[in-house]
Amino acid sequence: MQVRFRILVFIAACTPATTRPPFMPYPATPALVINARPARVIAALDSLVAAESLRVTVASQRDGYLETAWYDTAAKTSHATRGDVPNLATTVKIRCWADPYVPGESTVTLEAVYRPRYDPSRTERDLEVVVPKEHEGYKIAERLLGKLKDRLGAIAR
């Protein structure tokens, strides 16, 4: 009886809940190996994102994930929901996945996406496209990766 109880408690402690989305980053997004654990990467990135005037909507050090609200790069304002976005071409969302690489290091993937059109009948991810390198959203993501590299150190491979 006591063994069953312990097993039940163990199973209950293992929750599948996560703040990460059910999809992976697009393959074309920039990635870097950072000399820090995922929790430290997300904590550092949280402050760097705020310094860029972006509003964070999801941040979990435990899950190694951070996501911003939609941000209009022309107007320099954040928008709470996808329906609030006035200019789809200049509005981006930035997501960061920090995955363990080897002990003490993380693979950091920073994704900047925009939506070329609005369709409320489809999921947000179905409409997202990685921003081109000339886009201001890509430049923000590159700046964030550079600052993260300066703050925590990157691994040359």
N, CA, C and O of each residue as an XYZ file, in Angstrom:
628
protein
N       0.821     -1.197      0.000
C       0.000      0.000      0.000
C       0.868      1.265      0.000
O       0.601      2.216     -0.736
N       1.905      1.256      0.836
C       2.771      2.425      0.921
C       3.552      2.634     -0.386
O       3.815      3.773     -0.771
N       3.918      1.551     -1.060
C       4.630      1.653     -2.331
C       3.729      2.286     -3.385
O       4.181      3.132     -4.156
N       2.476      1.891     -3.428
C       1.527      2.469     -4.382
C       1.355      3.968     -4.138
O       1.295      4.767     -5.073
N       1.277      4.322     -2.868
C       1.124      5.732     -2.527
C       2.332      6.536     -3.013
O       2.168      7.626     -3.561
N       3.533      6.010     -2.816
C       4.751      6.704     -3.255
C       4.780      6.854     -4.773
O       5.157      7.903     -5.295
N       4.383      5.809     -5.465
C       4.345      5.869     -6.924
C       3.330      6.907     -7.378
O       3.589      7.675     -8.305
N       2.177      6.927     -6.723
C       1.138      7.892     -7.068
C       1.615      9.329     -6.827
O       1.363     10.212     -7.647
N       2.296      9.558     -5.719
C       2.832     10.886     -5.414
C       3.893     11.269     -6.450
O       3.940     12.415     -6.896
N       4.734     10.324     -6.826
C       5.771     10.588     -7.822
C       5.158     10.972     -9.165
O       5.602     11.925     -9.805
N       4.150     10.240     -9.584
C       3.485     10.528    -10.860
C       2.785     11.883    -10.808
O       2.819     12.635    -11.782
N       2.160     12.195     -9.692
C       1.468     13.481     -9.555
C       2.456     14.648     -9.582
O       2.108     15.744    -10.022
N       3.677     14.421     -9.119
C       4.690     15.481     -9.107
C       5.235     15.772    -10.500
O       5.772     16.853    -10.739
N       5.106     14.841    -11.401
C       5.600     15.011    -12.774
C       4.490     15.576    -13.642
O       3.717     14.828    -14.240
N       4.416     16.861    -13.705
C       3.358     17.499    -14.483
C       3.821     17.768    -15.913
O       4.947     18.222    -16.117
N       2.980     17.500    -16.896
C       3.350     17.789    -18.278
C       3.095     19.248    -18.667
O       3.315     19.633    -19.815
N       2.637     20.049    -17.722
C       2.329     21.452    -18.021
C       3.616     22.218    -18.314
O       4.619     22.059    -17.619
N       3.571     23.036    -19.334
C       4.719     23.847    -19.719
C       4.223     25.159    -20.316
O       3.109     25.243    -20.832
N       5.059     26.163    -20.238
C       4.700     27.441    -20.851
C       5.152     27.503    -22.305
O       4.803     28.434    -23.032
N       5.921     26.520    -22.721
C       6.377     26.485    -24.117
C       5.216     26.180    -25.046
O       4.303     25.437    -24.687
N       5.252     26.749    -26.230
C       4.188     26.444    -27.200
C       4.360     25.023    -27.741
O       5.421     24.421    -27.574
N       3.328     24.488    -28.383
C       3.410     23.112    -28.890
C       4.185     22.993    -30.206
O       4.125     21.950    -30.857
N       4.897     24.021    -30.600
C       5.665     23.993    -31.848
C       7.115     24.372    -31.571
O       7.434     24.963    -30.540
N       7.970     24.025    -32.500
C       9.395     24.337    -32.404
C       9.680     25.623    -33.194
O       8.856     26.047    -34.004
N      10.846     26.245    -32.960
C      11.180     27.439    -33.742
C      11.409     27.083    -35.209
O      11.761     25.951    -35.541
N      11.204     28.059    -36.067
C      11.481     27.856    -37.488
C      12.975     27.595    -37.674
O      13.794     28.187    -36.971
N      13.339     26.723    -38.607
C      14.757     26.401    -38.815
C      15.616     27.593    -39.257
O      16.825     27.594    -39.024
N      15.021     28.588    -39.878
C      15.784     29.735    -40.389
C      16.122     30.769    -39.319
O      16.762     31.775    -39.620
N      15.705     30.540    -38.080
C      15.946     31.533    -37.033
C      17.359     31.410    -36.473
O      17.908     30.309    -36.423
N      17.961     32.533    -36.047
C      19.327     32.489    -35.523
C      19.413     31.748    -34.190
O      18.534     31.872    -33.338
N      20.484     30.979    -34.026
C      20.726     30.233    -32.790
C      22.193     30.392    -32.404
O      23.054     30.636    -33.249
N      22.453     30.249    -31.112
C      23.788     30.465    -30.580
C      23.951     29.609    -29.330
O      22.988     29.413    -28.588
N      25.154     29.098    -29.088
C      25.428     28.369    -27.849
C      25.973     29.377    -26.846
O      27.013     29.998    -27.066
N      25.248     29.526    -25.739
C      25.587     30.507    -24.700
C      26.159     29.773    -23.491
O      25.731     28.665    -23.168
N      27.116     30.390    -22.838
C      27.794     29.796    -21.693
C      27.006     30.032    -20.401
O      27.502     30.673    -19.474
N      25.792     29.517    -20.346
C      24.938     29.643    -19.160
C      23.808     28.627    -19.257
O      23.464     28.161    -20.343
N      23.247     28.296    -18.123
C      22.101     27.381    -18.100
C      20.856     28.106    -18.614
O      20.804     29.336    -18.586
N      19.847     27.353    -19.087
C      18.637     27.987    -19.638
C      17.964     28.988    -18.699
O      17.512     30.041    -19.149
N      17.891     28.680    -17.411
C      17.232     29.595    -16.468
C      17.950     30.943    -16.423
O      17.307     31.992    -16.379
N      19.257     30.912    -16.435
C      20.037     32.153    -16.392
C      19.897     32.931    -17.706
O      19.858     34.161    -17.707
N      19.823     32.205    -18.813
C      19.644     32.846    -20.123
C      18.321     33.607    -20.163
O      18.276     34.764    -20.582
N      17.242     32.951    -19.722
C      15.920     33.585    -19.758
C      15.871     34.782    -18.811
O      15.274     35.805    -19.146
N      16.491     34.669    -17.630
C      16.522     35.800    -16.692
C      17.251     36.997    -17.310
O      16.790     38.133    -17.197
N      18.375     36.744    -17.955
C      19.132     37.829    -18.592
C      18.352     38.414    -19.768
O      18.297     39.632    -19.941
N      17.758     37.547    -20.565
C      17.010     38.012    -21.736
C      15.776     38.814    -21.331
O      15.389     39.754    -22.025
N      15.164     38.448    -20.221
C      13.991     39.178    -19.729
C      14.336     40.654    -19.511
O      13.560     41.533    -19.886
N      15.477     40.922    -18.917
C      15.869     42.319    -18.691
C      16.307     42.999    -19.993
O      16.068     44.192    -20.177
N      16.940     42.255    -20.887
C      17.363     42.834    -22.170
C      16.167     43.200    -23.043
O      16.177     44.232    -23.714
N      15.150     42.365    -23.032
C      13.931     42.622    -23.811
C      13.239     43.881    -23.297
O      12.772     44.706    -24.081
N      13.177     44.021    -21.977
C      12.561     45.215    -21.390
C      13.337     46.473    -21.784
O      12.740     47.527    -22.000
N      14.656     46.368    -21.876
C      15.479     47.516    -22.278
C      15.221     47.920    -23.730
O      15.459     49.069    -24.101
N      14.742     46.996    -24.549
C      14.394     47.284    -25.952
C      12.956     47.801    -26.074
O      12.464     48.000    -27.185
N      12.282     48.017    -24.943
C      10.889     48.491    -24.883
C       9.876     47.471    -25.385
O       8.783     47.837    -25.817
N      10.234     46.204    -25.331
C       9.306     45.132    -25.690
C       8.622     44.638    -24.421
O       9.241     44.591    -23.357
N       7.359     44.273    -24.528
C       6.623     43.759    -23.375
C       6.634     42.231    -23.407
O       6.272     41.624    -24.414
N       7.046     41.622    -22.315
C       7.093     40.165    -22.204
C       5.718     39.656    -21.804
O       5.118     40.155    -20.852
N       5.218     38.660    -22.533
C       3.925     38.057    -22.183
C       4.103     36.713    -21.498
O       3.293     36.341    -20.649
N       5.151     35.979    -21.853
C       5.438     34.682    -21.227
C       6.935     34.609    -20.971
O       7.742     34.843    -21.871
N       7.298     34.283    -19.737
C       8.705     34.053    -19.405
C       8.767     32.966    -18.348
O       8.174     33.097    -17.277
N       9.474     31.908    -18.643
C       9.628     30.813    -17.693
C      11.078     30.359    -17.679
O      11.572     29.774    -18.643
N      11.746     30.638    -16.575
C      13.126     30.193    -16.435
C      13.182     28.670    -16.375
O      14.106     28.057    -16.910
N      12.198     28.066    -15.727
C      12.162     26.604    -15.603
C      12.030     25.921    -16.967
O      12.675     24.906    -17.226
N      11.197     26.483    -17.825
C      10.978     25.897    -19.146
C      11.968     26.399    -20.191
O      12.042     25.843    -21.287
N      12.723     27.437    -19.870
C      13.667     27.988    -20.839
C      12.963     28.616    -22.024
O      13.320     28.365    -23.175
N      11.946     29.444    -21.734
C      11.149     30.026    -22.816
C      10.751     31.456    -22.476
O      10.440     31.772    -21.328
N      10.764     32.318    -23.496
C      10.319     33.705    -23.353
C       9.609     34.116    -24.636
O      10.030     33.759    -25.737
N       8.528     34.871    -24.480
C       7.761     35.358    -25.632
C       7.316     36.782    -25.363
O       6.914     37.117    -24.249
N       7.390     37.619    -26.389
C       6.947     39.005    -26.252
C       5.546     39.170    -26.830
O       5.034     38.303    -27.538
N       4.950     40.297    -26.509
C       3.691     40.682    -27.156
C       4.032     41.123    -28.577
O       5.204     41.296    -28.914
N       3.013     41.303    -29.403
C       3.247     41.837    -30.746
C       3.786     43.251    -30.598
O       3.243     44.045    -29.829
N       4.846     43.570    -31.326
C       5.524     44.860    -31.204
C       5.625     45.525    -32.571
O       6.182     44.961    -33.512
N       5.078     46.729    -32.663
C       5.129     47.491    -33.908
C       6.463     48.228    -33.948
O       6.688     49.157    -33.173
N       7.339     47.812    -34.847
C       8.680     48.396    -34.920
C       8.672     49.832    -35.443
O       9.608     50.585    -35.175
N       7.642     50.222    -36.179
C       7.552     51.597    -36.688
C       7.027     52.539    -35.611
O       7.587     53.615    -35.398
N       5.954     52.138    -34.931
C       5.348     52.982    -33.896
C       6.010     52.806    -32.533
O       5.770     53.597    -31.621
N       6.846     51.773    -32.388
C       7.539     51.467    -31.118
C       6.556     51.218    -29.979
O       6.744     51.710    -28.866
N       5.492     50.440    -30.271
C       4.494     50.116    -29.249
C       4.179     48.629    -29.269
O       4.269     47.973    -30.307
N       3.807     48.105    -28.098
C       3.393     46.704    -27.979
C       1.881     46.618    -28.029
O       1.181     47.558    -27.651
N       1.381     45.484    -28.499
C      -0.059     45.252    -28.604
C      -0.408     43.959    -27.881
O       0.259     42.938    -28.048
N      -1.473     44.019    -27.069
C      -1.849     42.891    -26.223
C      -2.332     41.680    -27.011
O      -1.945     40.552    -26.707
N      -3.157     41.896    -28.001
C      -3.716     40.767    -28.744
C      -3.444     40.923    -30.230
O      -3.089     42.003    -30.703
N      -3.615     39.837    -30.951
C      -3.340     39.887    -32.389
C      -4.341     40.758    -33.139
O      -4.040     41.241    -34.231
N      -5.523     40.966    -32.572
C      -6.519     41.818    -33.209
C      -6.223     43.299    -33.081
O      -6.784     44.108    -33.820
N      -5.340     43.672    -32.141
C      -4.995     45.077    -31.905
C      -3.938     45.619    -32.860
O      -3.662     46.818    -32.858
N      -3.352     44.764    -33.662
C      -2.211     45.149    -34.491
C      -2.666     45.987    -35.687
O      -3.393     45.482    -36.542
N      -2.247     47.276    -35.767
C      -2.685     48.124    -36.873
C      -1.895     47.904    -38.169
O      -2.456     48.026    -39.258
N      -0.604     47.582    -38.062
C       0.235     47.436    -39.252
C       0.935     46.079    -39.213
O       1.941     45.918    -38.522
N       0.412     45.118    -39.942
C       0.948     43.756    -39.906
C       2.385     43.675    -40.413
O       3.170     42.875    -39.903
N       2.739     44.475    -41.391
C       4.067     44.387    -42.006
C       5.194     44.791    -41.064
O       6.308     44.281    -41.181
N       4.919     45.699    -40.134
C       5.980     46.175    -39.239
C       5.877     45.604    -37.830
O       6.689     45.944    -36.968
N       4.902     44.751    -37.584
C       4.671     44.233    -36.236
C       5.237     42.828    -36.095
O       4.942     41.945    -36.900
N       6.059     42.628    -35.059
C       6.742     41.349    -34.851
C       6.469     40.790    -33.461
O       6.073     41.506    -32.541
N       6.693     39.502    -33.345
C       6.684     38.818    -32.053
C       8.017     38.098    -31.956
O       8.466     37.469    -32.914
N       8.647     38.193    -30.796
C       9.936     37.537    -30.596
C       9.767     36.430    -29.567
O       9.190     36.630    -28.499
N      10.284     35.262    -29.917
C      10.246     34.103    -29.022
C      11.668     33.587    -28.827
O      12.485     33.619    -29.748
N      11.949     33.114    -27.622
C      13.261     32.552    -27.327
C      13.102     31.179    -26.697
O      12.346     31.000    -25.742
N      13.820     30.224    -27.241
C      13.930     28.899    -26.650
C      15.365     28.752    -26.156
O      16.305     28.945    -26.928
N      15.544     28.413    -24.887
C      16.874     28.140    -24.332
C      16.879     26.672    -23.917
O      16.246     26.290    -22.932
N      17.592     25.867    -24.672
C      17.627     24.424    -24.435
C      18.985     24.007    -23.894
O      20.012     24.511    -24.348
N      19.006     23.082    -22.919
C      20.296     22.598    -22.411
C      21.122     21.986    -23.542
O      20.596     21.257    -24.383
N      22.394     22.285    -23.552
C      23.287     21.747    -24.572
C      24.211     20.717    -23.920
O      24.044     19.514    -24.123
N      25.168     21.180    -23.149
C      25.984     20.345    -22.274
C      25.921     21.033    -20.915
O      25.457     22.171    -20.845
N      26.369     20.396    -19.832
C      26.271     21.048    -18.521
C      26.863     22.464    -18.523
O      28.024     22.673    -18.875
N      26.034     23.417    -18.123
C      26.462     24.809    -18.035
C      26.335     25.605    -19.319
O      26.693     26.783    -19.345
N      25.829     24.991    -20.393
C      25.671     25.687    -21.665
C      24.264     25.479    -22.206
O      23.600     24.492    -21.889
N      23.823     26.420    -23.025
C      22.483     26.358    -23.618
C      22.534     26.726    -25.090
O      23.318     27.577    -25.509
N      21.691     26.073    -25.860
C      21.468     26.494    -27.237
C      20.302     27.472    -27.205
O      19.192     27.106    -26.818
N      20.546     28.694    -27.606
C      19.535     29.748    -27.564
C      19.074     30.040    -28.990
O      19.878     30.382    -29.857
N      17.781     29.901    -29.216
C      17.184     30.192    -30.514
C      16.252     31.377    -30.342
O      15.334     31.332    -29.523
N      16.478     32.424    -31.098
C      15.678     33.644    -31.010
C      14.938     33.831    -32.326
O      15.550     34.033    -33.375
N      13.626     33.762    -32.258
C      12.779     33.804    -33.445
C      12.001     35.116    -33.497
O      11.329     35.483    -32.533
N      12.092     35.811    -34.608
C      11.289     37.018    -34.843
C      10.360     36.721    -36.013
O      10.813     36.405    -37.113
N       9.048     36.824    -35.764
C       8.058     36.507    -36.799
C       7.078     37.666    -36.971
O       6.901     38.492    -36.076
N       6.453     37.705    -38.134
C       5.366     38.647    -38.387
C       4.264     37.896    -39.113
O       4.451     36.756    -39.538
N       3.111     38.542    -39.254
C       1.988     37.944    -39.992
C       1.701     38.798    -41.217
O       1.359     39.973    -41.081
N       1.833     38.227    -42.412
C       1.547     39.019    -43.611
C       0.061     39.318    -43.799
O      -0.296     40.236    -44.538
N      -0.805     38.555    -43.137
C      -2.255     38.806    -43.238
C      -2.928     38.408    -41.925
O      -2.353     37.691    -41.107
N      -4.144     38.885    -41.746
C      -4.918     38.596    -40.540
C      -6.089     37.700    -40.909
O      -6.866     38.029    -41.805
N      -6.219     36.577    -40.229
C      -7.319     35.647    -40.454
C      -7.698     35.042    -39.107
O      -7.022     34.126    -38.638
N      -8.767     35.533    -38.472
C      -9.135     35.041    -37.142
C      -9.568     33.576    -37.125
O      -9.650     32.975    -36.053
N      -9.845     32.990    -38.291
C     -10.269     31.593    -38.325
C      -9.087     30.625    -38.245
O      -9.283     29.421    -38.081
N      -7.874     31.139    -38.358
C      -6.690     30.282    -38.297
C      -5.869     30.602    -37.061
O      -5.960     31.697    -36.508
N      -5.066     29.637    -36.633
C      -4.225     29.872    -35.462
C      -3.137     30.880    -35.807
O      -2.771     31.061    -36.968
N      -2.639     31.522    -34.772
C      -1.610     32.538    -34.948
C      -0.395     31.964    -35.674
O       0.137     32.589    -36.592
N       0.044     30.772    -35.262
C       1.257     30.175    -35.836
C       1.097     29.856    -37.328
O       2.063     29.942    -38.086
N      -0.113     29.491    -37.746
C      -0.343     29.179    -39.163
C      -0.040     30.363    -40.074
O       0.323     30.179    -41.236
N      -0.186     31.562    -39.557
C      -0.018     32.766    -40.371
C       1.358     33.418    -40.219
O       1.681     34.360    -40.942
N       2.158     32.924    -39.293
C       3.441     33.564    -39.018
C       4.513     33.187    -40.035
O       4.559     32.070    -40.550
N       5.371     34.169    -40.300
C       6.491     34.005    -41.220
C       7.715     34.621    -40.542
O       7.608     35.657    -39.886
N       8.869     33.990    -40.700
C      10.102     34.558    -40.161
C      10.395     35.860    -40.901
O      10.299     35.927    -42.126
N      10.751     36.889    -40.142
C      11.037     38.183    -40.766
C      12.318     38.094    -41.597
O      13.241     37.367    -41.230
N      12.383     38.829    -42.717
C      13.621     38.838    -43.506
C      14.731     39.599    -42.772
O      14.458     40.352    -41.837
N      15.958     39.402    -43.192
C      17.111     40.019    -42.520
C      17.085     41.546    -42.554
O      17.685     42.189    -41.693
N      16.403     42.133    -43.533
C      16.336     43.598    -43.627
C      15.304     44.191    -42.674
O      15.312     45.398    -42.431
N      14.432     43.374    -42.142
C      13.327     43.831    -41.291
C      13.856     44.295    -39.933
O      14.809     43.727    -39.402
N      13.232     45.322    -39.385
C      13.635     45.847    -38.076
C      13.483     44.789    -36.979
O      14.255     44.785    -36.021
N      12.509     43.903    -37.105
C      12.326     42.827    -36.122
C      13.508     41.882    -36.081
O      13.900     41.420    -35.009
N      14.082     41.589    -37.243
C      15.276     40.737    -37.304
C      16.448     41.444    -36.630
O      17.238     40.820    -35.922
N      16.551     42.744    -36.855
C      17.636     43.522    -36.252
C      17.515     43.546    -34.730
O      18.523     43.500    -34.025
N      16.289     43.618    -34.225
C      16.066     43.568    -32.774
C      16.521     42.219    -32.234
O      17.209     42.157    -31.214
N      16.142     41.139    -32.909
C      16.538     39.797    -32.474
C      18.062     39.651    -32.490
O      18.637     39.073    -31.568
N      18.707     40.163    -33.516
C      20.171     40.108    -33.602
C      20.819     40.920    -32.475
O      21.808     40.488    -31.883
N      20.257     42.096    -32.184
C      20.780     42.918    -31.085
C      20.656     42.181    -29.762
O      21.583     42.180    -28.952
N      19.501     41.552    -29.547
C      19.289     40.803    -28.306
C      20.285     39.651    -28.184
O      20.849     39.429    -27.112
N      20.501     38.922    -29.272
C      21.487     37.832    -29.244
C      22.888     38.370    -28.966
O      23.644     37.765    -28.205
N      23.237     39.495    -29.571
C      24.547     40.097    -29.341
C      24.738     40.528    -27.894
O      25.797     40.301    -27.308
N      23.717     41.147    -27.320
C      23.794     41.578    -25.921
C      23.845     40.384    -24.979
O      24.543     40.412    -23.966
N      23.105     39.340    -25.317
C      23.129     38.113    -24.521
C      24.520     37.485    -24.572
O      25.037     37.011    -23.561
N      25.108     37.489    -25.746
C      26.461     36.956    -25.935
C      27.470     37.764    -25.122
O      28.356     37.190    -24.488
N      27.342     39.093    -25.136
C      28.246     39.953    -24.370
C      28.089     39.740    -22.869
O      29.074     39.725    -22.131
N      26.852     39.576    -22.425
C      26.587     39.444    -20.994
C      26.983     38.079    -20.441
O      27.568     37.997    -19.361
N      26.671     37.007    -21.170
C      26.883     35.657    -20.643
C      28.025     34.899    -21.313
O      28.509     33.904    -20.774
N      28.448     35.354    -22.459
C      29.516     34.666    -23.185
C      28.963     33.591    -24.103
O      28.043     32.859    -23.741
N      29.528     33.508    -25.279
C      29.111     32.496    -26.254
C      30.243     31.503    -26.444
O      31.410     31.810    -26.204
N      29.879     30.324    -26.874
C      30.851     29.264    -27.103
C      31.188     29.236    -28.592
O      30.294     29.135    -29.432
N      32.450     29.323    -28.910
C      32.884     29.242    -30.309
C      32.975     27.777    -30.703
O      33.709     27.005    -30.086
N      32.246     27.405    -31.708
C      32.247     26.012    -32.190
C      32.659     26.001    -33.627
O      32.731     24.937    -34.241
